[in-house]
């Protein structure tokens, strides 16, 4: 018996089981939960400038003589305004990030 005409058909593929893998590889997906930690260090900075002092108004003077008149106590009081410039800030630095697998992070709810 001869077939004189060509016909199209689907190629016959070899059986693929879970134990076998095609020559060019197979695709799989694996999932692993991890904890990733990035630490940021904040350090305060404060730089003091040069203070300035200015007198406010005139001083008040009180004079008190002791009971026997042999001595006087003079008290001088002056209102003074002191200005101290301060520049506040923060420096930021980072540490190397770390990672740990799920078996070392039991609180890691898996994906």
C-alpha positions as CSV (number, residue, x, y, z in Angstrom):
1,X,0.0,0.0,0.0
2,X,1.3,3.4,-0.9
3,X,0.2,6.9,0.1
4,X,0.5,9.2,-2.8
5,X,-0.5,12.4,-1.0
6,X,1.1,14.3,1.9
7,X,-0.9,15.1,5.0
8,X,-0.2,17.3,8.0
9,X,-0.2,16.0,11.6
10,X,0.9,17.1,15.1
11,X,4.4,15.8,16.0
12,X,4.4,13.0,18.5
13,X,6.0,14.4,21.7
14,X,7.8,12.1,24.2
15,X,6.0,11.6,27.5
16,X,7.1,14.2,30.1
17,X,7.1,13.0,33.7
18,X,8.1,14.9,36.8
19,X,11.2,12.7,37.0
20,X,12.5,13.6,33.6
21,X,13.7,16.9,32.2
22,X,14.1,18.0,28.6
23,X,17.6,18.3,27.2
24,X,17.3,22.1,27.1
25,X,16.1,22.3,30.7
26,X,12.8,22.8,32.5
27,X,11.2,25.7,34.3
28,X,10.5,25.6,38.0
29,X,9.6,28.3,40.6
30,X,10.9,28.2,44.1
31,X,9.9,30.6,46.9
32,X,12.0,31.5,49.9
33,X,11.0,34.0,52.6
34,X,13.7,36.2,53.9
35,X,14.2,39.0,56.3
36,X,16.1,42.0,54.9
37,X,17.4,44.5,57.4
38,X,18.8,47.9,56.5
39,X,20.1,49.9,59.5
40,X,20.3,53.7,59.4
41,X,22.2,55.6,62.0
42,X,21.2,59.1,62.9
43,X,23.6,61.2,65.0
44,X,22.7,64.6,66.3
45,X,24.9,67.6,65.6
46,X,24.9,71.0,67.3
47,X,27.5,73.7,66.5
48,X,27.6,76.6,68.8
49,X,28.4,80.0,67.3
50,X,30.0,83.0,69.1
51,X,27.7,84.4,71.7
52,X,26.8,88.1,71.8
53,X,26.0,90.0,75.0
54,X,24.1,93.3,75.0
55,X,23.0,95.4,78.0
56,X,19.3,96.2,78.2
57,X,18.5,99.6,79.7
58,X,20.4,101.2,82.6
59,X,21.6,99.3,85.7
60,X,19.8,99.6,89.0
61,X,21.8,100.3,92.1
62,X,20.8,99.7,95.7
63,X,22.9,100.8,98.6
64,X,22.4,99.4,102.1
65,X,24.2,100.7,105.2
66,X,24.8,98.3,108.1
67,X,23.3,99.1,111.5
68,X,26.3,100.7,113.1
69,X,27.2,102.8,110.0
70,X,30.6,101.3,109.4
71,X,29.9,99.6,106.1
72,X,27.7,99.9,102.9
73,X,26.7,97.1,100.6
74,X,26.2,98.2,97.0
75,X,24.3,95.9,94.7
76,X,24.3,96.6,90.9
77,X,21.8,94.8,88.7
78,X,21.8,94.9,84.9
79,X,19.5,93.2,82.5
80,X,21.6,91.5,79.9
81,X,20.5,89.8,76.6
82,X,22.7,86.8,75.7
83,X,22.3,85.4,72.1
84,X,23.9,82.1,71.3
85,X,23.5,81.0,67.7
86,X,23.2,77.2,67.4
87,X,23.0,75.2,64.2
88,X,21.2,71.9,64.8
89,X,21.3,69.0,62.4
90,X,21.6,65.3,61.9
91,X,24.2,63.2,60.1
92,X,22.9,60.1,58.4
93,X,25.0,57.0,57.8
94,X,24.0,53.5,56.7
95,X,25.3,50.1,57.5
96,X,25.5,47.2,55.2
97,X,22.1,45.5,54.8
98,X,21.7,42.0,56.1
99,X,19.6,39.1,55.0
100,X,18.5,35.9,56.8
101,X,16.6,32.9,55.5
102,X,13.2,31.8,56.9
103,X,14.6,29.1,59.1
104,X,16.4,31.9,61.0
105,X,13.4,34.2,61.1
106,X,10.4,32.3,62.5
107,X,8.3,35.5,62.5
108,X,8.6,35.7,58.8
109,X,5.1,34.9,57.5
110,X,5.8,33.1,54.2
111,X,4.9,34.7,50.9
